[in-house]
Amino acid sequence: MSLRRLLGISAGVSGRLRRSLSTGATSRPPWVLFEQAAAAGGSRLRSSACIVEPPGFSQLSVPALNVNTSDVPDPDSDVVQILCGKVCSASGDGLLLVTVYDMRAPAPILAKQGAHHVRQMITEIVPEHYPDTTRFLCNPLTGQVTRLPDIGDGPTQLLCGPHMGVLTQADRGHGPPDRLAVAELQGNRILRFLSDTGHWELAATAPYQLPLARRVYFERGQHDQEAVAFGGRLWWVDLTWGAISADPFSDRPEPRFVELPRGSVLPARVEAPTRRLLRTVEEGEALRRGGLGRYRRMGVSDGRLRYVEVWDREPFVLSVFALDDEGSAWTLEHRLVLSRLWADGDHPWLPLPEKTTPQISALDPLNGNVIYLSVGEHVVVVDMNREEVIGSSPRDGTSSCVTCVLPPWLDSSRIPAAEEFAFSGKKDDGENKTLADVLVRSGGSHTN
């Protein structure tokens, strides 16, 4: 069976979706790049988004109302509360999964000016404080925000959700979603939240066999990139090896593994997760710089699943592969030498500072020929088919972003079943603690 038939979409439906995204009546762009760092604060009931056309990064702000917090530090102490938001992933039709962490940071008081305190700049967090975690679903155009039920307490919350994805379903096959799932693969089970039930559960998967006796990277509590929603399945990616996909709506999900293109598979990583919170900004930046997600990425582009990689050394060769309709093999579509591409041009990111390398920011979801790169302090847009730079923009802040399409119906649709659990602020302590206990004890692994 072809992948297109397996995923339940036709070429006509895929084409209509791409055209509708490209010809919306509003002036907003058909898709955006959301910066992963999200602000969290205020008592408003809705989120707000600063939407800019790529290659610029859009920004999201979510309300602090109903965020889980422990005891807030005394305002006269040398420790402050920080609410850190993160855009974790996006559905294929524009809903965002956002996680907010309630952190603590040392910030000694340098001077007091009435009720205002002048504090030392924050450069690290308090690692002994396990942050409370709150997860939201967000419609970035309407501002609707839906809080998901909690998963356990304290450290247990941190063990769940580093690579959760969002998948939606529409009864008509396209258009506003009627239901959604938030899920992550954990060995031979899927932890999932279904809008139809309004709670978290563990679903056993059908037995599946990986081709080698090794574990995928995300089973160790770490991840390279966000989960990808594509054709009725969620795809969890190990950028050294491949991706596992499954339908989180299924009563018994059937995982399928797709290996990376030949020549791209790397040896299994041997480092064990420390489960230690990163203490300083420098530690976080060092971890990001060392991640494969800078040079490799899997995503949906022009209705197909594509894999992109770039060399981390001169001459910076950029390659694009597409998964075939059988879901079993990759086809090399483009290969381009970046150093040669911009060698004779007058570009603002040249000359490259020492140790600066091009990094992959995103795939254009509507054009399979276009790749967005982070080069120094700029985002650079490359058309692989035309073999030329077609745009660039100064980069303000991080190079980490999540691609989000904005279909025409998004600004008038609601998050499915939101009235049942939005902003409830209630915990089903018995169910969630039991679930958390199972997750902590299991450490799950796939069937070999």
N, C-alpha and C positions, 0 to 999 in steps of 0.2 A: 504494500500500500504506500502511496506517495506521502511525503510529509505534509503537503498541502491538504490532501484528503484526510490524513490522520488528525490534523489540527482543526479540521472542520471549517476551512475557509476556502473560498474559490478565488480564482484570479479576478473575477468581476467584482466581488466584494472588496478585495484588497485594493483594486484600482479605484473604486468609488470612495473608499476611506481616504486614500492619498489625495484624490481630487478635492474632496470636501475639506480636508485640512488645509489645502492650498488656496481655496477660494472662499474662505469665510467672509461674511458680510462686514465684520468689524475690521478696524485698522490694526488690531493686535497681530503679532506674528503667529504663524500656525504652530510654532513650537518654540521652546526656550531652553536655556541652560540654567538650572537653578543651582546657585552656590550651595554646597552641602552645609555650611555653617548657617544656622537659622537663629534669629534673635527670639528670645522668649521673655515676655514681660507685659505688664499692664493688666487691667481687669476687664478689658473688653471681651465680648463673646465671640468675635470673629478674628480670623487671621487677616493679614494684609500682605500684599505682594507688590513689589516694584518690578514690573514687567518691562524688559528691554529686549530688543531684537539681537539674536546671536550675530557676531561672536561675543557680545557683551553678556555678562552674567546677571540673571535676575536674582532677586533676593526675597526671602520669605520671613515673615515675623508671625509668631503664634502667641496667643494669650497665655499668661501665667495662671489664669483661673483654672482650678482643678488640677494643677500640677502637684504630684506627690512631693511633699517636703517633710523633712524631720525638723527638729527644733532649730529655729533660725538663730544664728549667733547674736549675742548682745551687741547693740549698735556701738557700744564703747569698747568692744574687744578688738583684738588685732586679727580677727578672722572674719571673713565676709562670705556671704552666700553668692554663688554664681549659678544661674540657670543656663545650661549649655544645650542649645537645640541643634539637631542634625537631621537634614533631609536624607533618609535612608534609601528610599527607592520610589519609583513611580509606576503606576499602572499604565497599560497601553493607551488609556484614554484620559490621562491627565490628573488622576488622584494621587496625592502624595502621602507617603508614610513618614511621619516625623517623630523622632524620639527626643525627649527633654530629660536631661540629667540634672539633678539637684546636687551641685558640687560645693565644696568649701575650699577657700584659698587664703593663705596668710597675706595680710595687707596691713602691716604696722601703721599706726596713726603717727603722722609726722607733726601735725598741728591741728588745733581745734579752732574753728571760726564759728562760734555759736553752735547751731545744730549741725553745721557742716563740718566734716572731717576731711583733712587732707591726708591721703594715705600713700604709702609706698606703692609703686607700680606692681601689679600682679604678674608674676613670672612662673608660678607653680601652683599646684593644688595640694591639699592635705590628703596624702595617700591612705591614711588610716580611716578616712570617712568613705564608707561605701554609699554612693549616691542613690537616692530614690530615682526610679525610672518611670516615666509616663509616656505612653505611645498615643499618637493622634493620627487620624486620617483627615486630610485637608483637601478641599476644593480651592485651588489658588485663585480662581476667578470670582467665585461667589463669596469666598471667605468662610464658608461653612467648615466647622471643625468638629470632629467626632472623637471623643476619648474612648480608647479601647480598654476593656477590663485589664486589671493587673495580672501579672504572672508571678506569684510568690512575693517574697519580701527580700530586702537587702541584697546580698551577693547573688541570690538566685536569679534576680531580675537581670543581672549582667550576663549570666550564662545563656540567656535566651535573647535572640533577636539581632545578632550582629549582621546577619545576612537575610533578613526577612524580605519577602517580596509581596506585591499586591497584584491580584488578578481579579478581573471583573467579568461578568457574563451579562449579555442582553438577550432577552427572549426572542427578539426579532433578528438576532444575528449581528446587528450593528445598531448604533445609536446609544442613548443613555443606558447605563447599566442597571440591571434589576437586582443583582446580588454581587457580593464580593467575597474574596478570601484573602487573609493575610497569613502567610505560612513560611516556614523554613524546614528544610530537610535535616533530620537528625538521625543519621545512621539508617536503620530500617523502619523508621517512623517519621511522620510529619507532624510537627506542632502547628496547629492551624486555628485561626479564628474565622468563623463563617457568619456572615451577616444574617443568614436564615435562622441560626440558633442563638446568636448573641453571646457566645462564650468560647473559651479556648478548649481544645481537646487534642489528644494524641491519637493519630490514626495510623494503624499498622500498614506498611506498604506490602505489595506483592514481593516475593523473593526476587532479587536481581543480582547479577554477577558482574563484577568489574573485571576488566581484562587482565589486570595484574594484582598481585597481593600487596596492595598499598592503599593507604587511606587518602581520601580527598582532603584538601587543605582545610575546608570549612568545617569538617568534622571535629577539628581540634579547637574550635572556638575562635578561629581567625578567618579573615576573608580578604580577597584581593579587590573585589569590586561588588557593586550592588547586584541583587538578583534581577533577572531580566524576565519580563512578561512578554510572551510571544505565542500567538496562535493557540490559545486555550491551555497553555502550560506555563509553569514557572521554571526558570533555568538557573541553577546555582553553579557558579563557575569556579574552577581551580585553574588558574592561569599557567600552571606548570604542566597540566595534563588534559583537561577537557571540562565538560559540563554534564550535569545530571538534571534531567527535566522530569516533571510529574504534574499531573492534574490534581490540585489540592481539593477540588470539589468532589472527587471520586470517593465512593465508599471504601475502596481498596486501591489507593493510588499505585500505578505501575511505573516506577522509575525507569528511565532509559538513559544510557551513557553515550556521549559523543566525544571521541578523542579529538584533540587539537590536530591541525594539519601535520603531515609528516615533516619532520625536521624542526617542529616547534615544541615537541614534548621534551620536558626537562626532567632530571632526576627528582625524586621525592625530596621535599624539604625535611630536614631532620630536627630542626629546632622545635622544642616543646613550648607551648604557651605558658607564660609565667602567671597568667591571671592577675598580674599586678597592674594597678592603675598607673598610667604614665604620670610622672610627677611634674615635669616641667614642659614648657612650650618647646624647648630644644629637643627633648626626648620624643615628643610627638612628631616634630618636623623630621628628625632623623629616621623615625620609623617610616614615615611617608616617603622619604627619599629612597629608602631601601626597598620599597615595595615594587612588585612586578606590575602593579596597576599603572605605573607611570609609563610603561613601554608596551603594554598589551591590554587589549580590551575586547570584550564581546558585546554585541548589541544588535538591535533591530534597525535595519536601514532599507528603505524602499521595499518593504514587505518581505524581506528575507533576513535570516540570521547571519550576521557577518562577524568575522574575527579580524582584528587589525593588530599589527605589531610593528615596532620601529627599533632599529639597532640603538644601543646605548653608547655607541662609539662612531667615529667617522668611518664611512661617509654618510651615516644616518639613513639607512635603507628602510623605506616605509612600504609595507606589504598589506594587501587587503584580500581576504578569502571569503567566499560565500558557501554556505551549506547547501548541498543539493536537495532536491525534492524528496529523495528517499531518506534523508536525515542520517546518512552514513558516511559521506565523503565531502571534503572541502575542495573547492575549485579556486585556484589563484586567479584573481581578476585584474589586479594592478600591482606593479612594483615600481617604485620611484626612488631615485637617489636624491635626497633632500639637499645635500651639500652642493650638488651640481645644479639643482633647481634654482637656488637663490644665489649662486656664486657671483653672477654678473649683475645682480639687481641692487638697487639702493633701498634697503629695507631698514626700518627703525630698530630691529632686534639684532642687527649686525654691527660690529663683529660680536660673536658670541663670547660672553665672559668665560673665564677659565672654569672648567668642569661643568659648564652649562650644556645640556643636551635637550633635543626636542622630546616632548612628552605628549602622550595621547590624552586629549581632554574628552572628545566625544565623536561619535559618528552622527552624521546628518540623518535624522530618521526618515526623511523624504527623498533624499538623493544619495544613492549608493556609491556615487563617485566622490563625495565630498567628506573630508576628514578635518576635524578641528584639533590643532596642536597647541600646546603651551610651550613657548620658546622664550626663555628668559622672563621678561616682564610683559610679554605680549601673547595674545591668542592669535594664531595664524590659521587661515582657512586655505586648504589645498584642494584643488580639483584634480583628482588622479587621472581622469580621462583626458583632460586638456593639458595636464602636466604644467600647471601654473598656480601661483598664489592668487586667489581671487578676493582676499580680504584679510584684514588684521585689526586688532583693537588692543589698546593698553589693558593690561590685566591688573585689577585692584584687589589684592588679597590672595586667597588660595587658588590653586589650579584644580581643586576637587569640585566636581559638579555632577548633577544628575540631569539627564535629558528628559524633558517632559513635553509631550504633544498637547495641543490645546484645540480639541475638536470644536466645531460650531455649537454643539449642544451643551458644552461644559458650563457656560455661564448661565444656564437655565435649568440645570439638573441638580438633583440632590444625591447625597451619599446614600446608598441603599440601606434601608431599615435603620436609618440614623436615629429616628425617634425612640427606638427601643433601648439604646445604650448611650446616646450622646450626653455628655456632661452629667452622667448619673453620679459620679463620684463615689459609687458604692462598690464594695468588694464582696465577692462570694468567697469568704475566707476559707471555708471548709474545702470547696472544690479546688481553689487555686493553690492552697497549701499542699493538698494531696498531689496535684499535678506537679508542683515544684519539687516535691520530695522525689517523685519518680524521675524527673529530669536530672536531678543531682545524682541520684544513685546510678542511673543507667550509663551515661557517657556514650551511648549508642554506637554501634558500628554496623556496616552493611553485611549482608549475607555473602560469605565466600564459598 
